[in-house]
């Protein structure tokens, strides 16, 4: 069995998703800046600026970290700085593939991957890794 659990690579969003985050970031920043320039008494324009920075952060996060990273046999999601999940691929007991979601389960953790956001090249890499995980699970179940 080819060991695909040890290589290090990143899985990226589709190009459209990246562009959408960049565009939304720029638009929110412009709306906030124009709003503050026109009327400094309304504080909700600071919220627009915060949303703009959040979308720009999401753009650069995906550009440099990716949507998912696989390193040293661990799969880590990079949703936001507060909701990242990490799972050891050697501990995965079940992989459920549906039309637009992959679900990886261990005895005490669960990670969902939205496949509709992943680029085609990255999707091939992810499928290779998950096929290797499924082979390992089948081999473990046949020896028990």
Backbone as CSV, one residue per row, in Angstrom:
resi,resn,N_x,N_y,N_z,CA_x,CA_y,CA_z,C_x,C_y,C_z
1,UNK,0.845,-1.188,0.000,0.000,0.000,0.000,0.887,1.247,0.000
2,UNK,0.618,2.122,-0.892,1.360,3.372,-0.990,1.022,4.265,0.196
3,UNK,2.044,4.776,0.871,1.817,5.598,2.053,1.657,7.056,1.647
4,UNK,0.415,7.514,1.635,0.122,8.896,1.270,-0.169,9.751,2.499
5,UNK,0.021,9.181,3.676,-0.322,9.919,4.882,0.823,10.782,5.381
6,UNK,2.019,10.582,4.879,3.156,11.342,5.374,3.515,12.579,4.563
7,UNK,3.153,12.710,3.277,3.575,13.910,2.555,2.881,15.161,3.083
8,UNK,3.528,16.275,2.864,2.991,17.563,3.288,2.460,18.306,2.066
9,UNK,1.208,18.702,2.109,0.642,19.511,1.033,-0.547,20.287,1.568
10,UNK,-1.006,21.236,0.763,-2.133,22.088,1.136,-3.251,21.922,0.124
11,UNK,-4.458,22.043,0.608,-5.646,21.971,-0.231,-6.261,23.365,-0.236
12,UNK,-6.465,23.899,-1.434,-6.897,25.291,-1.577,-8.349,25.382,-2.026
13,UNK,-8.936,26.546,-1.752,-10.272,26.866,-2.248,-10.226,27.036,-3.769
14,UNK,-11.400,27.027,-4.359,-11.507,27.364,-5.774,-11.135,28.825,-5.970
15,UNK,-10.677,29.144,-7.149,-10.266,30.510,-7.458,-11.415,31.498,-7.277
16,UNK,-12.641,31.071,-7.584,-13.806,31.951,-7.436,-14.018,32.346,-5.974
17,UNK,-13.810,31.403,-5.066,-13.981,31.685,-3.642,-12.945,32.690,-3.162
18,UNK,-11.720,32.536,-3.637,-10.664,33.483,-3.255,-10.992,34.883,-3.757
19,UNK,-11.405,34.972,-5.020,-11.734,36.283,-5.593,-12.916,36.924,-4.875
20,UNK,-13.888,36.107,-4.486,-15.054,36.624,-3.777,-14.636,37.231,-2.439
21,UNK,-13.756,36.564,-1.706,-13.283,37.120,-0.436,-12.528,38.424,-0.650
22,UNK,-11.692,38.477,-1.684,-10.944,39.695,-1.971,-11.894,40.834,-2.336
23,UNK,-12.849,40.578,-3.201,-13.805,41.597,-3.628,-14.655,42.085,-2.460
24,UNK,-15.155,41.165,-1.647,-15.969,41.565,-0.501,-15.146,42.395,0.486
25,UNK,-13.902,42.023,0.690,-13.047,42.796,1.585,-12.863,44.221,1.109
26,UNK,-12.595,44.380,-0.170,-12.395,45.717,-0.724,-13.681,46.546,-0.654
27,UNK,-14.814,45.920,-0.991,-16.094,46.638,-0.972,-16.447,47.084,0.445
28,UNK,-16.322,46.199,1.439,-16.643,46.566,2.818,-15.722,47.664,3.323
29,UNK,-14.439,47.592,2.997,-13.517,48.652,3.416,-13.886,49.988,2.791
30,UNK,-14.211,49.972,1.512,-14.600,51.215,0.840,-15.888,51.789,1.428
31,UNK,-16.882,50.929,1.668,-18.136,51.409,2.263,-17.890,52.012,3.641
32,UNK,-17.078,51.362,4.429,-16.774,51.884,5.759,-16.021,53.193,5.703
33,UNK,-15.030,53.288,4.820,-14.239,54.521,4.715,-15.097,55.673,4.198
34,UNK,-15.899,55.413,3.181,-16.781,56.464,2.647,-17.800,56.878,3.695
35,UNK,-18.361,55.894,4.404,-19.345,56.208,5.439,-18.762,57.056,6.554
36,UNK,-17.553,56.746,6.983,-16.913,57.552,8.027,-16.543,58.941,7.526
37,UNK,-16.185,59.022,6.261,-15.847,60.328,5.688,-17.081,61.222,5.614
38,UNK,-18.220,60.637,5.242,-19.454,61.400,5.085,-20.082,61.735,6.441
39,UNK,-20.141,60.767,7.328,-20.832,60.971,8.607,-20.063,60.246,9.709
40,UNK,-19.328,60.974,10.508,-18.493,60.381,11.554,-19.273,60.056,12.827
41,UNK,-20.533,60.414,12.881,-21.316,60.170,14.091,-21.852,58.748,14.180
42,UNK,-21.972,58.051,13.066,-22.489,56.679,13.074,-21.334,55.703,13.220
43,UNK,-21.427,54.889,14.275,-20.328,53.970,14.577,-20.430,52.636,13.836
44,UNK,-21.553,52.367,13.175,-21.672,51.098,12.472,-20.748,51.034,11.259
45,UNK,-20.217,52.147,10.806,-19.264,52.115,9.697,-17.962,51.427,10.102
46,UNK,-17.656,51.455,11.407,-16.488,50.703,11.879,-16.703,49.203,11.697
47,UNK,-17.954,48.774,11.788,-18.288,47.371,11.531,-18.016,46.998,10.081
48,UNK,-18.318,47.905,9.170,-18.011,47.661,7.760,-16.510,47.477,7.561
49,UNK,-15.744,48.323,8.222,-14.290,48.221,8.100,-13.805,46.897,8.689
50,UNK,-14.375,46.502,9.822,-14.001,45.223,10.438,-14.351,44.063,9.506
51,UNK,-15.530,44.107,8.879,-15.901,43.063,7.916,-14.935,43.033,6.732
52,UNK,-14.525,44.190,6.279,-13.573,44.262,5.179,-12.256,43.611,5.542
53,UNK,-11.755,43.908,6.743,-10.502,43.288,7.173,-10.660,41.784,7.358
54,UNK,-11.836,41.356,7.836,-12.070,39.923,7.991,-12.032,39.208,6.646
55,UNK,-12.676,39.770,5.632,-12.675,39.141,4.310,-11.288,39.168,3.677
56,UNK,-10.555,40.239,3.864,-9.184,40.280,3.355,-8.309,39.268,4.089
57,UNK,-8.523,39.122,5.385,-7.790,38.127,6.154,-8.099,36.727,5.619
58,UNK,-9.382,36.447,5.314,-9.761,35.140,4.778,-9.091,34.892,3.425
59,UNK,-8.976,35.936,2.603,-8.305,35.802,1.311,-6.838,35.419,1.503
60,UNK,-6.129,36.156,2.363,-4.711,35.867,2.573,-4.503,34.563,3.330
61,UNK,-5.425,34.220,4.205,-5.359,32.936,4.924,-5.389,31.791,3.918
62,UNK,-6.312,31.857,2.977,-6.404,30.783,1.996,-5.220,30.802,1.039
63,UNK,-4.752,31.975,0.713,-3.636,32.074,-0.218,-2.365,31.460,0.355
64,UNK,-2.116,31.644,1.642,-0.870,31.177,2.240,-1.005,29.893,3.055
65,UNK,-2.148,29.675,3.711,-2.312,28.466,4.515,-3.154,27.406,3.817
66,UNK,-4.069,27.835,2.975,-4.957,26.889,2.316,-6.188,26.610,3.156
67,UNK,-7.089,25.853,2.579,-8.326,25.464,3.259,-8.038,24.339,4.242
68,UNK,-7.201,23.401,3.798,-6.813,22.254,4.614,-5.336,22.008,4.379
69,UNK,-4.631,21.600,5.416,-3.242,21.190,5.236,-3.075,19.779,5.777
70,UNK,-2.258,18.995,5.082,-1.923,17.647,5.511,-0.425,17.635,5.741
71,UNK,-0.036,17.330,6.976,1.376,17.300,7.322,1.607,16.265,8.420
72,UNK,2.600,15.435,8.217,3.003,14.439,9.212,1.843,13.546,9.656
73,UNK,0.996,13.169,8.714,-0.110,12.277,9.021,-1.277,12.940,9.719
74,UNK,-1.300,14.264,9.752,-2.398,14.989,10.388,-3.062,15.905,9.381
75,UNK,-4.372,15.944,9.432,-5.162,16.818,8.579,-5.675,17.955,9.455
76,UNK,-5.421,19.190,9.027,-5.842,20.358,9.798,-6.642,21.287,8.908
77,UNK,-7.792,21.704,9.406,-8.616,22.657,8.670,-8.236,24.058,9.114
78,UNK,-8.407,25.009,8.209,-8.088,26.405,8.491,-9.318,27.263,8.199
79,UNK,-10.400,27.022,8.922,-11.617,27.805,8.707,-11.416,29.235,9.183
80,UNK,-11.186,29.389,10.450,-10.941,30.683,11.082,-9.897,30.457,12.163
81,UNK,-9.381,31.478,12.785,-8.379,31.237,13.821,-8.952,30.550,15.063
82,UNK,-10.265,30.553,15.225,-10.868,30.003,16.426,-11.491,28.628,16.226
83,UNK,-11.801,28.247,14.992,-12.517,27.004,14.748,-11.717,26.007,13.919
84,UNK,-10.412,26.026,14.024,-9.592,25.054,13.310,-9.732,23.701,13.981
85,UNK,-9.755,22.666,13.165,-9.820,21.311,13.693,-8.647,20.522,13.136
86,UNK,-8.135,19.634,13.950,-7.018,18.799,13.541,-7.364,17.354,13.869
87,UNK,-7.021,16.458,12.948,-7.318,15.051,13.152,-6.127,14.232,12.666
88,UNK,-5.764,13.229,13.434,-4.685,12.332,13.054,-5.250,11.300,12.081
89,UNK,-4.700,11.222,10.887,-5.241,10.331,9.870,-5.079,8.862,10.234
90,UNK,-4.123,8.530,11.087,-3.964,7.140,11.524,-5.040,6.716,12.513
91,UNK,-5.736,7.672,13.111,-6.786,7.369,14.070,-8.181,7.384,13.449
92,UNK,-8.297,7.721,12.180,-9.601,7.790,11.521,-10.206,6.399,11.453
93,UNK,-11.458,6.273,11.901,-12.146,4.987,11.883,-13.194,4.907,10.781
94,UNK,-13.613,6.056,10.269,-14.649,6.044,9.236,-14.525,7.281,8.364
95,UNK,-14.639,7.088,7.055,-14.675,8.189,6.096,-15.992,8.081,5.349
96,UNK,-16.813,9.114,5.465,-18.114,9.145,4.797,-18.037,10.196,3.703
97,UNK,-18.274,9.765,2.462,-18.261,10.691,1.334,-19.685,10.863,0.832
98,UNK,-20.141,12.111,0.816,-21.431,12.417,0.206,-21.174,13.354,-0.970
99,UNK,-22.209,13.900,-1.549,-22.054,14.683,-2.769,-21.180,15.925,-2.588
100,UNK,-21.319,16.621,-1.472,-20.536,17.845,-1.297,-19.850,17.935,0.061
101,UNK,-19.816,16.842,0.805,-19.196,16.852,2.120,-18.471,15.530,2.361
102,UNK,-17.283,15.635,2.920,-16.569,14.465,3.410,-16.556,14.567,4.919
103,UNK,-16.772,13.460,5.583,-16.799,13.417,7.034,-15.774,12.401,7.506
104,UNK,-14.817,12.850,8.304,-13.792,11.979,8.862,-14.067,11.836,10.348
105,UNK,-14.147,10.585,10.818,-14.462,10.338,12.223,-13.379,9.506,12.879
106,UNK,-13.081,9.856,14.112,-12.283,9.017,14.998,-13.204,8.632,16.147
107,UNK,-12.640,8.052,17.187,-13.468,7.679,18.336,-14.027,8.891,19.062
108,UNK,-13.298,10.020,19.036,-13.758,11.187,19.789,-13.773,12.487,18.999
109,UNK,-13.435,12.463,17.713,-13.426,13.683,16.904,-14.156,13.457,15.598
110,UNK,-14.540,14.583,14.998,-15.217,14.548,13.712,-14.841,15.806,12.940
111,UNK,-14.456,15.645,11.690,-14.093,16.783,10.842,-14.913,16.706,9.559
112,UNK,-15.572,17.813,9.231,-16.327,17.913,7.980,-15.540,18.751,6.993
113,UNK,-15.511,18.295,5.745,-14.831,19.012,4.673,-15.854,19.305,3.592
114,UNK,-16.024,20.576,3.260,-16.941,20.984,2.206,-16.205,20.890,0.870
115,UNK,-16.533,19.881,0.076,-15.806,19.628,-1.165,-16.198,20.572,-2.290
116,UNK,-17.325,21.253,-2.165,-17.727,22.169,-3.230,-16.851,23.418,-3.260
117,UNK,-16.068,23.652,-2.213,-15.184,24.815,-2.154,-13.765,24.511,-2.619
118,UNK,-13.450,23.245,-2.853,-12.071,22.835,-3.127,-11.799,22.835,-4.627
119,UNK,-10.609,23.302,-5.007,-10.218,23.309,-6.416,-10.010,21.876,-6.910
120,UNK,-10.055,21.694,-8.218,-9.964,20.365,-8.823,-8.625,19.682,-8.522
121,UNK,-7.520,20.419,-8.634,-6.202,19.826,-8.386,-6.093,19.363,-6.944
122,UNK,-6.555,20.193,-6.034,-6.503,19.845,-4.620,-7.441,18.692,-4.299
123,UNK,-8.559,18.619,-4.999,-9.521,17.544,-4.765,-8.913,16.186,-5.100
124,UNK,-8.096,16.133,-6.145,-7.431,14.874,-6.504,-6.489,14.434,-5.388
125,UNK,-5.730,15.367,-4.839,-4.820,15.032,-3.741,-5.590,14.550,-2.514
126,UNK,-6.678,15.226,-2.196,-7.481,14.844,-1.041,-8.063,13.447,-1.229
127,UNK,-8.562,13.164,-2.422,-9.122,11.838,-2.691,-8.065,10.746,-2.575
128,UNK,-6.828,11.014,-3.016,-5.756,10.028,-2.886,-5.480,9.724,-1.422
129,UNK,-5.435,10.769,-0.601,-5.173,10.567,0.826,-6.327,9.804,1.477
130,UNK,-7.554,10.185,1.164,-8.693,9.509,1.775,-8.831,8.073,1.296
131,UNK,-8.441,7.785,0.047,-8.430,6.401,-0.423,-7.404,5.579,0.346
132,UNK,-6.244,6.165,0.624,-5.224,5.475,1.425,-5.735,5.235,2.851
133,UNK,-6.458,6.193,3.410,-7.035,6.017,4.746,-8.064,4.894,4.720
134,UNK,-8.912,4.854,3.688,-9.913,3.787,3.570,-9.249,2.418,3.436
135,UNK,-8.165,2.331,2.683,-7.439,1.066,2.562,-6.897,0.617,3.916
136,UNK,-6.347,1.554,4.682,-5.834,1.213,6.013,-6.950,0.741,6.929
137,UNK,-8.113,1.397,6.861,-9.263,1.000,7.696,-9.713,-0.395,7.315
138,UNK,-9.801,-0.700,6.013,-10.212,-2.031,5.571,-9.211,-3.087,6.009
139,UNK,-7.923,-2.763,5.926,-6.910,-3.709,6.358,-7.000,-3.973,7.858
140,UNK,-7.254,-2.951,8.638,-7.408,-3.130,10.085,-8.652,-3.949,10.413
141,UNK,-9.741,-3.697,9.704,-10.981,-4.437,9.971,-10.871,-5.895,9.556
142,UNK,-10.093,-6.184,8.514,-9.962,-7.582,8.072,-9.071,-8.390,9.011
143,UNK,-8.160,-7.737,9.725,-7.294,-8.461,10.660,-7.946,-8.666,12.005
144,UNK,-9.024,-7.949,12.282,-9.687,-8.090,13.587,-10.663,-9.210,13.610
